[in-house]
Amino acid sequence: MKRRTTPTMQVRFNLVKNDDISTIEFLFRQERSEDSEPYLLKTYPTDVTYDAARDRYLIPWTEEETAKFLEDHEFYMDTRITLEGNNAVPETNIVKLVMNGTLFEEDDE
């Protein structure tokens, strides 16, 4: 992903079907630690849409959201899925991502 752009991140789960899902929290943290504060939280179905034709969740990012993460550094996405009619939270992997730098400079404040 590139800082100061407006990408749409695509996520697919292998073992969970969308029909079984009530909500999903996509948590983005700079550090791979459960104790670190999330820099960004996106939720399905509020912020995130589902593309049934491609079986993908589409997570939109704003320019400001991409700028929250350190450039040319790793950051992490963790997910918490809540199933319909069930309190069980399926296990998902923590995904390592990289926020690439940009040639554009930040605005002076």
N, C-alpha and C positions, 0 to 999 in steps of 0.2 A: 504494500500500500504506500502511497506517496502523500507526504504532508501537504496541507493547504490545497487539497483537491476535494472533489465530492464523489468518491467512489461508492459503489454498491457491492458489498461483500456477499458472496453466495455460500450457503452452508447446507450440507445434506447429511442426514443421519442414516446409518445403515440398518439399524435394528429397531427403529421406532417409526410407526406410521403416523402421518399427520392426523388421520381420523381419530387416533387414540390420545391426542395431545390437547390439553386444556390451555396451558401457558408454557412459555419458554423464557427464561431470563438469560440474556447473553451479557456476561460481565467481562469487561476489558480492563486489565491491570498492567501497570508498568513492570511490576515484579511478580515472579512466580511464587506467591505466598498467599495463603488464605487470609492472613492477617493484614495484608496491604489493602488500602482503600481502592475500590474500583474507580478508575478515571471516567468510565463510561458504562452505562447500563442501557441496553435496548431490550424491549420485551415484545413477544409475539402473543397476541395479535395486535397490540397497540402501535408499536413503532416498526415492527417487522412484518412483511407480507410473505405469503406462501405462493410459489409458482407451481401449481399442480402438474402442469405439462412437463416440467423439468425436474419435479420433486426437489425443489430448492427453496430455502428460506432466504429472502432478500433483505439485507441489512443496509439501509442507507446511512451514509456518513455526511456530515456537514464539513465545510472547510475548517471551522473552529474546532470541531471534534478531532479531526486528524492532527491539528496543531497541539493538542494536549499531550501527545506522546513524544518522547525524545527522538530526534531524527537519527537514523542509522543505528538504532538500538532495537533489541528484541522487546516485544511485549506479549501478553498472553490473553487468550480468550477461554473462559470457562463457561459452561452452560448448566442451567438447572431446569430440567423438564418436569412439569407436573402433568400427570396423566388424567384423563377424564374419569371421574368417579373413584379416584384412587389417590391416596396420599403418598404412594411410592414415588421415589425420584430415581429414574434409571441412571446408571453410571455412564458418564461420557468422559472422553479424553480432554485434557487441557491442551490447547493448541498454541504452539509458538509461532508468532508472526514477527515481521520486521516493518518498522515505519521508515521508509526511505526519505532522505532529505529532498529539498526542493531548491531550485535556483532563485526562487522569489524570496525577498527579505520580508521580515515581519514589519508591520506598520509601527512607527514610533508612537508611543503613548504619551 
